[in-house]
Amino acid sequence: MFGAEKALTSAGITDPLLREAYSLCRRVLISADGAKWDAGLLTLPPAKRPAVWALYGFARWADEIVDSGDPATRATELAVFTARVVEDLEAGYSRDPFSMALLDTLRTWDIAPETVTAYLESMRRSLTVTEYRTYAELRDYTDDAIVSVGRQVLAVLEPSHDGAYARMDSLSTAMYLTDILKDLGEDLSWGRLYLPLEELEAFGVDRSDLERGVLTPPVRELLRFQVDRIRRLYDEGMAVARHVHPGSRDFLRLGTEIFRGTLEKIEQRGYDVFTPRPWISTAQLPGLLWRVGSSTTTRHRTARASSASSAARKSGVRADRS
């Protein structure tokens, strides 16, 4: 039995339409973010994997409207999509496969629907707001954009302590801000800047300095400041792994190592986030699992998935099984 089919069966998902809805969410994740999702999710018990497919697959689908939609129509498309999702949340039923899997996950794991509407609000805001004056304004956006999703995932990971929520919020924010640094050049090409303007001013940096992609001393110091703040957020958030179900801890630890490893790469490169973008490759996942002290079984599964994805890339075939 394919790993994906086994995960659906382990999660008690038997309805054929619902199984296909979950599978579609998974395919969107793999298509958008590569085989790291397949390999990384092997650190979770099979019964929990479909829920993560649904949560991140839905988020990715909404994000695609903003990032890849026609600029002339995407605001309308997102508004229509949001209205339909809100109706589905109120009705508790949907014919759309992404919403179908999402609603099933919300019910199964007792996740607040408000986390979904908060995320959709962040997508709407990103269509019109292209810069933030203060760090507080940026954090208001990131709370909707990623902390809401982090809290959804935390429910699936089964928190065992009330302190897990604040820790997860810090960890989610650290990961998102790491992505902001990694994608700084690309976002600027789209007309977006997610570094607070008051911090640019404090370091004597103009937006045009960043758009040129030149690492002047002030730009480097600005980026060093960002990295130091993100590192403190990781230090606050990493303890969340101690406050979830033991079977969920490797997933959290691996995700933290992937994003924190990206932050370390940025620092090692002298804060050069312009050429090319730093990232952790699929081939590095088994080594990261050794660092986080995961089980031997998990390391072997992830190593096999990593090898399969590498072979697929060489042959031009996508690795599509977990």
N, C-alpha and C positions, 0 to 999 in steps of 0.2 A: 504493500500500500504506500502511495506517495506520502511524504511527510505532511504536506498541506491537508490531504484528505484525513490523515490520522489525527491532526490537530482539530479539525472540525468535528470529527466523531468524539474525540476526547472532551470537547467542550459541550457535547450534548446537542449539537446543531444537526438536525436530521432533515428538516424541510429542504427539498431540492432548490427552490428559489432562494432561500436564505443562504444556503451553502454557496450558491453561485454569487450572491451579493457579497459575501465575505471574500470569496476568491477574487472577485473583481477589485476590491479594496487592496488586496495583497498585490495584485498585478500592477496596480497604479503605483504602489510604493516601490516595487522593484524597478519599474520602468523609469521612475523619477529619480530614485536615490541609489540605484545599483544594488549589487549583491550583498552589500554590508547589512541590509535589512534581513535578508535570509539568514546570513551567518549569525548576526547578532541576536536574532530572535530564538535561535537554538538554545540560548542560555535560559529561556523561560520554559516552564512546564508546558507541554502541548496544549492543555486546556485553556491556557491564558493567551496563547498567540493570536487566535482570531479576533479577540477584543482589541488588541493593539493594532492589528491590520485595519479594523473598522475605524478606530479613533484617528490614527494618522492618515489612513487612506481618505477619509472624509475631509480632513484638514488640507491634505495635499490637493484634492479635487477643487476645493474652494479657492485655494491659493493659485491654482492654474488659471482661474478666471481672471485674477488680478494681474498675474505675471505674463500670461500668454494670450489673453483675450485681445480683441480688436480695440484699440484705444477709443475709437468712436462709439463703441457699443458696450464695452465691458461694465460700465457703471450700471447701465440698465440690466445687463445680464446678471450681475451680482445682486441687484435689488430683487429681481424676479426669483433668483435662486434662494435668497434669504427669506423672502416671503413664503415660498413653498416649504422651506425647512421649518419655519416657525409654525406654519399650519400643521405640518406633520408632527411636530413636537406636541402641539395641543391635542391633536387627534390620537396620537399614540400609534399611528399607522402610516405607512408610505408605500408607494409602488416604485419609487426611485431606489435603485439598488444601494447607493451609498447611504441614503437616509434609512433604508430598511435595516442594514447592518448596524448603523449607528444606534437606532432606536432599540434594537435587540440588546446591544451592549450596554446602553444606559439602564435598561430594565434589569439585566442580569447582574450588573455590578453596582446598582443603586447610585448612579452618577447624576448630579444635578443638571437639568437641561439648561440652566443659566450659563453653564460653562460653554455650551455650544453657541448661544447667542452672543456671549462676550467675544468669542473668537470671530464670529461673523462681523461684529462691530469693528474689530481691529482690521479686517479685510476692507471694509467700507472706508475706514479712515485712511488706509494706505493709498487709496486712489486719489485722495485730494491733499493729504498732508505729506509734504516732501522733506520737512526738516523740523527739528524740535529745539526750542529755545533753551530749555533747562534739562538737567538730568531727571528731575521729578516728572516733567512732561513725557520724557522718553520712557520712564518706568511705568507711567500710566498706560502707555501703548503696549509695552511688553507684557504687562499683567494680563491684558486681554489676549494678546497674540500668542503667548506661550505658557504663562503661568496657568491659564485656564486649561490648556491641554495637559500640562504636567499634573494638575490635580485629577483630571480624568484618568490618566495612566496610573497615578498613585492608588486609586480605588482598586484597579485590577491587581496591583502588586500587594494589596492587602496590608494597609498600615496597622501597626500594633501599638502605636503610641501617638497621642495628640500632637506631640512635637514634630511628627513626621511632616505635617503640612507646611510649617514655616521652613523647614529644611528643604523640602521639595521645591518650594517657591524660589529659594535662593539658588538651588541647583539649576532649575529651569531657566532662570534669568541669566545665570553664568553661561549656560550653553547658548542661549540666544544671542547674548552680547558677543560671544566668541564668533558666532556666525556673522554678526554685523561687521566685525573686524576682518574676517576672512573674505567677505564679499564687498568690502568697502569700495574698491575700484569699480566692480560691476554695478553696484547700486548707484554710484555717481554717474555712470554712463546712462542710467535710466532716469536721472534727475533727482535721485533720492539721497539724502544724507542723514544717517542715524547717529551721528556724534553730536552732542549738545553744542549749540552755537556759542553759548557762554564759555564753554571750555576751550573752543577754538580761540576765542578772543583772549582768554587767560594765558594761552601759550603763544600768542602772537601769530596765529595761523589763520589764513583766509581760505574760504571754500575753494577758490581757484587754485590754491597751492595743492590741495588734495586732488583736484580734477586733473592737474598736470602729472600726478603720480610721482613726484620727485621727493625723495626723502631728505628734506632739509633738516638741520638740527631742531628747529621748532616742531616740525611735523613728527620727527622721531620721538621727541619728548612728550608730545601729545599722545602718541600711540603707546609709549611706555606707561603713561598714567592710566590709560584704558586697561592695559594688560594687568597692572597691579591691582586695580579695583576688581576686575573679573576674577583674579586669583583669590582675593578675599571672599568673594561669593562662593567659589568652589570650596574653600575651607569651611564655610558655614554650612554648605549644603551636602557635603559628602557623607555626613553622619546619617543621612536619611536611610542609607542601606542597612543600618542596624535596627531600624524601626519598621521594617516590612517583613513579610513572610520569608522564611529562609530560602524557599525555592525561587524567590524573585530577586535575591540580592545580586547574583551574578549579572543579571540584565542591567541593573542600575550601575554597578561598578564598571562594567564594560562601556556603557554609554558615557560615563564620566571620564574614563580613560581616553576614549576617542576624542571627545571635545577638549579635554584638558591637554591631550597630546597635540592638538592643533594649536592651542594657545602657546605651548612650549615651542612649537616650530616657528611661530611668528616671532617669538623672542629670540630664538637661536639665529634667525635670519636678519637680526638687527632691525626688526619691526617692519620689514618689507612685506607689505600686504598687497602690492600692486602687480608683481610678476614672478612666477605664476602664483595662483592661489594655493596656500598650504592646506594640506588635508591628509588624513590617515587613510591608507589604502586597505583594501580587503585583505591583502596578503599579510598585513601587519596584525590582524586580529588575533591569531593564535598566540603571538608573543604578548599581546596586551592581556590576554586571559591568564597567562602565567603570572603577569604582574599583579593581577587582582586576586590571585589565589583561588581560582575557580576549580570545580571538581575535574577529575581526570576525564570523566565521560563527556562533560561539556566541552573541554578543550579538544578532545578528539572529534566530536561532532562538528565543531566550528572549523577545525583544521580541514576536515573533509569538504565542508561547504566552501571554504576559501579556495582550496585547490580546484574544486569543480568550477567555480566562477572564473578563476584564472585561466583554466583550460578552455572555457567557453569563450572568453575574450579573444584568445589566440586563434580560435577556429571561427570566430565571428558568430557564435551561437550564444544566446543568453541563457545563463543558468537559471532555471525557473522552478526548481524544487527545493523544499526546505527539509 
